[in-house]
């Protein structure tokens, strides 16, 4: 009965908590953010990063006083996956043949570069969301640079290279770069369609959660897919699995609190039992609850024999010396009577009778 009440109380607290707590996006579980100012090695040394199944967002937004020579090597854990690089923003020096600043992709074998993309140095503005009258996302505005011109695909290898070279900025110019690198499955089957979405006109399949976050912009989820995989809030598209994490955190917190309360109550019960066991001993030696005779007897038990003082005749109570008793024991004649003339039996005779 107590366990059932506890479960009902837990369910009520969970419902109140979920209704009152805001839902936050799980961006960190889907992608990792890197600032190129800190990620890039010094003097153009190569830096290796492993994506696994996460996406990666690389950003640069500063005035570089020195030349930036950045070389990143990104790895995947499976040959069934490929790389999709989306240039969200590119604002660097534009020059003929991209001779000053440029962004470039490629791949290599050991130390030999086997493929290079074209160099990017044209200005690319950040894309914008297109929504309907109800605020629902229906597409993206890629400004003057189409989606295809922003995208680079690598499917031949499980690693790819990114080069970013920036000359020192002039006149406090702020240079800006934002790249979104997302792993995708090279092909999908009917079972994959439950959690993956195919980019139109391709065989590339991305997790539908990437569409919820706006990381992948080759297509837009349908209303049914949004209801199943995303939670729509005023600030944008957030992820439904956040509720699961909130429930797990709440369960763990409640369990720890309940365990702490149980230990505390158990400690209190042990203290109460110990105090009850010590009460009789305390009362037995309390002079307010026992007479002086009891105190003396307890004291004599607690005091070593050699330290105990023998009572004097004046301290012996009068009731131990009855006034009507003679000072000497009675004689034999007084006990058996004057008319009895026989002598008392001898000890040897009594011993013979007992032996028979």
C-alpha positions in Angstrom: 0.0 0.0 0.0 2.8 2.4 0.9 4.7 1.4 -2.3 1.6 2.2 -4.4 1.2 5.6 -2.8 4.8 6.3 -3.5 4.4 5.5 -7.2 1.3 7.7 -7.4 3.2 10.6 -5.8 6.2 10.1 -8.2 3.8 10.1 -11.2 2.2 13.3 -10.0 5.6 15.0 -9.5 6.8 13.9 -12.9 3.7 15.3 -14.6 4.1 18.6 -12.9 7.8 18.8 -13.6 7.3 18.1 -17.3 4.5 20.6 -17.6 6.4 23.4 -15.9 9.9 22.8 -17.3 11.0 24.2 -20.7 12.3 21.9 -23.3 15.9 22.6 -24.5 17.5 21.4 -27.7 19.9 18.5 -27.6 22.3 20.1 -29.9 25.4 18.6 -28.1 24.0 15.1 -28.8 23.8 15.7 -32.6 26.7 17.9 -33.4 29.9 19.3 -31.9 31.0 22.9 -32.3 34.6 23.8 -33.1 36.1 27.3 -33.3 38.8 27.3 -35.9 40.8 29.9 -34.0 41.4 27.3 -31.3 41.1 24.0 -33.3 43.5 24.8 -36.1 47.1 23.9 -35.3 50.0 26.3 -35.4 52.0 26.7 -38.6 49.6 24.6 -40.6 50.1 21.4 -38.7 47.3 18.9 -39.4 44.6 18.2 -36.8 42.6 15.0 -36.8 39.0 14.8 -35.7 36.7 11.8 -35.5 33.0 12.5 -36.2 31.6 9.0 -35.7 27.8 9.5 -36.1 27.8 13.2 -35.0 27.8 16.3 -37.1 30.4 19.0 -36.7 30.0 22.8 -37.0 33.2 24.8 -37.7 33.2 28.5 -37.2 35.7 31.4 -37.6 34.6 34.9 -36.8 37.5 37.3 -35.9 40.1 39.7 -37.2 43.2 37.6 -37.7 46.4 39.6 -37.2 48.5 36.8 -38.4 48.2 34.4 -41.3 46.0 31.5 -40.6 47.0 28.2 -42.2 44.5 25.5 -41.1 44.5 21.9 -42.1 41.9 19.5 -40.6 41.5 15.8 -41.3 38.1 14.4 -40.4 37.4 10.7 -39.9 34.3 8.4 -40.1 34.0 5.0 -38.4 32.3 3.1 -41.3 32.7 2.8 -45.0 28.9 2.8 -45.3 29.0 6.5 -44.4 30.0 9.6 -46.4 30.7 13.3 -45.7 28.4 16.2 -46.6 30.0 19.6 -46.2 27.6 22.6 -46.3 29.1 26.1 -46.5 26.7 28.2 -44.4 28.7 31.4 -44.4 31.9 32.5 -46.2 33.2 36.1 -45.9 36.9 36.3 -46.7 39.1 38.2 -49.1 38.0 37.6 -52.7 40.8 37.5 -55.2 41.6 36.2 -58.7 42.0 32.5 -58.5 41.5 32.7 -54.7 45.2 33.5 -54.4 44.9 35.2 -51.0 42.2 33.7 -48.9 40.6 30.3 -49.8 38.7 27.3 -48.5 39.4 23.9 -50.1 38.5 20.3 -49.6 40.2 17.0 -50.6 41.5 13.6 -49.6 44.8 11.9 -49.4 46.6 8.6 -49.0 49.2 8.7 -46.3 51.1 11.9 -47.1 50.1 12.2 -50.8 47.0 14.3 -51.7 45.0 12.3 -54.2 42.1 14.7 -54.8 41.4 18.5 -54.4 38.2 20.4 -54.9 38.1 23.9 -56.3 39.0 26.8 -54.1 36.2 28.8 -52.5 36.6 32.5 -51.9 33.4 34.1 -53.1 31.2 35.7 -50.5 28.4 33.3 -49.3 25.7 34.8 -47.1 24.0 32.8 -44.3 20.8 31.0 -45.5 17.4 32.0 -44.1 14.3 30.0 -43.1 11.1 30.3 -45.2 7.9 29.8 -43.2 4.2 29.9 -43.9 1.6 32.0 -42.3 1.4 29.6 -39.3 5.2 29.8 -38.7 5.9 26.3 -40.1 9.1 25.8 -41.9 8.5 25.2 -45.6 12.0 25.7 -47.1 15.3 27.7 -47.1 16.4 30.9 -48.9 20.0 30.4 -50.0 20.4 33.9 -51.2 22.7 34.3 -54.2 24.5 31.0 -53.7 22.4 27.9 -54.4 22.4 24.8 -52.3 24.5 22.8 -54.8 27.2 25.5 -54.9 27.4 25.4 -51.1 27.7 21.6 -50.9 30.8 19.3 -51.1 30.3 15.5 -51.0 33.0 12.9 -50.2 32.0 9.2 -50.6 35.3 7.6 -51.7 37.0 7.5 -48.4 36.4 7.4 -44.6 38.5 10.5 -44.1 38.6 13.9 -45.8 40.7 17.1 -45.5 39.8 20.7 -45.1 42.2 23.5 -45.8 41.5 27.1 -44.8 44.1 29.8 -45.5 43.6 33.4 -44.5 46.0 36.2 -44.9 46.3 38.9 -42.2 43.2 41.0 -42.1 43.4 44.6 -43.3 41.7 47.6 -41.8 40.2 45.6 -38.9 38.3 43.4 -41.3 36.3 40.7 -39.7 36.4 37.4 -41.6 33.7 34.8 -41.1 33.5 31.2 -42.0 30.9 28.6 -41.0 30.9 25.0 -42.2 28.5 22.2 -41.3 30.0 18.6 -41.8 27.4 15.9 -41.5 27.8 12.1 -41.9 25.2 10.3 -44.1 24.4 6.8 -45.3 25.4 6.1 -48.9 22.2 4.2 -49.5 18.9 3.5 -47.7 16.5 0.6 -47.6 12.8 0.4 -46.4 13.9 -0.2 -42.8 16.1 2.9 -42.8 13.3 5.1 -44.0 11.8 5.0 -40.5 14.6 7.2 -39.0 16.4 8.4 -42.1 15.3 10.8 -44.9 16.5 10.7 -48.4 17.8 14.0 -50.0 15.8 14.6 -53.2 17.6 13.5 -56.4 20.3 11.6 -54.5 20.8 8.3 -52.6 22.1 10.1 -49.5 20.2 9.4 -46.3 20.4 11.6 -43.2 19.0 11.1 -39.8 15.7 12.9 -39.5 16.9 14.6 -36.2 19.4 16.5 -38.4 16.5 18.0 -40.3 14.8 18.9 -37.0 17.9 21.0 -36.0 18.3 22.6 -39.4 21.7 21.0 -39.8 20.7 19.4 -43.1 18.9 21.6 -45.6 18.5 19.6 -48.7 14.8 19.0 -47.8 12.2 19.8 -45.2 10.4 17.3 -43.1 6.7 16.8 -43.5 4.1 17.7 -40.9 3.8 14.0 -39.8 7.6 13.6 -39.6 7.8 16.8 -37.5 5.2 15.5 -35.1 7.0 12.2 -34.7 10.6 13.4 -34.5 10.6 17.0 -33.5 8.9 19.2 -30.9 7.8 22.5 -32.3 8.4 25.5 -29.9 8.3 29.2 -30.4 12.0 29.4 -30.9 12.3 26.8 -33.6 12.5 23.0 -33.9 13.6 21.1 -30.9 14.0 17.4 -30.2 11.5 15.0 -28.6 14.1 12.8 -26.9 14.8 15.6 -24.5 11.7 14.3 -22.6 13.3 10.9 -22.2 16.4 12.5 -20.7 14.4 14.7 -18.3 12.5 11.6 -17.1 15.8 9.7 -16.5 17.3 12.6 -14.7 14.2 13.0 -12.5 14.1 9.3 -11.7 17.8 9.3 -10.7 17.3 12.5 -8.6 14.2 11.1 -6.9 15.9 7.8 -6.2 18.9 9.5 -4.6 16.7 11.7 -2.4 14.6 8.7 -1.3 17.7 6.7 -0.5 19.1 9.6 1.5 15.8 10.0 3.5 15.8 6.2 4.2 19.3 6.3 5.6 18.5 9.4 7.7 15.4 7.7 9.2 17.3 4.5 9.9 20.0 6.5 11.7 17.3 8.2 13.8 15.7 4.9 14.7 19.1 3.5 15.8 19.7 6.5 18.1 16.2 6.1 19.7 16.8 2.4 20.4 20.2 3.2 21.9 18.8 5.9 24.1 16.0 3.6 25.4 18.6 1.0 26.3 20.6 3.4 28.4 17.7 4.8 30.4 17.4 2.0 33.0 21.1 2.3 33.9 20.9 6.0 34.2 17.8 5.7 36.4 19.4 3.1 38.6 22.2 5.4 39.5 20.1 8.6 39.7 19.9 9.7 43.4 16.6 11.4 42.8 14.8 8.1 41.8 16.5 5.7 44.3 17.0 5.8 48.1 20.4 6.1 49.8 20.6 2.3 50.4 20.4 1.7 46.6 23.1 4.3 46.0 25.4 2.7 48.5 24.9 -0.8 47.0 25.6 0.5 43.5 28.6 2.4 44.7 30.0 -0.6 46.4 29.7 -2.6 43.2 31.5 0.1 41.3 34.2 0.7 43.9 37.2 -1.7 44.3 37.1 -3.9 47.4 40.3 -2.5 48.9 38.8 1.0 48.7 35.5 0.1 50.4 35.2 1.3 54.0 33.9 -1.1 56.6 30.9 0.2 58.5 31.4 0.9 62.3 29.1 -0.3 65.0 27.6 3.1 65.2 26.6 3.0 61.5 24.9 -0.4 61.8 21.1 0.1 62.0 19.5 -0.7 65.4 17.1 -3.2 63.9 20.0 -5.6 63.4 20.4 -6.0 67.3 17.0 -7.1 68.8 16.9 -5.8 72.4 15.2 -9.0 73.8 17.8 -11.6 72.7 20.4 -12.8 75.2 24.0 -11.9 74.8 25.1 -15.7 74.9 23.6 -18.8 73.3 21.5 -21.1 75.6 22.9 -24.1 77.3 22.2 -27.8 76.4 19.9 -28.2 79.5 18.0 -25.1 78.6 17.4 -26.5 75.1 16.4 -30.1 75.8 15.0 -29.6 79.2 16.1 -30.2 82.8 14.3 -33.6 83.1 16.3 -35.1 80.3 19.3 -37.0 81.8 20.8 -38.7 78.8 24.0 -37.3 77.4 23.9 -36.0 73.9 24.8 -38.5 71.2 28.4 -38.8 70.1 29.5 -37.8 66.6 30.9 -41.4 66.0 27.5 -42.9 66.6 25.8 -40.4 64.3 28.3 -41.2 61.5 27.7 -45.0 61.9 24.0 -44.5 61.5 24.5 -42.4 58.4 26.8 -45.1 56.9 24.1 -47.8 57.3 
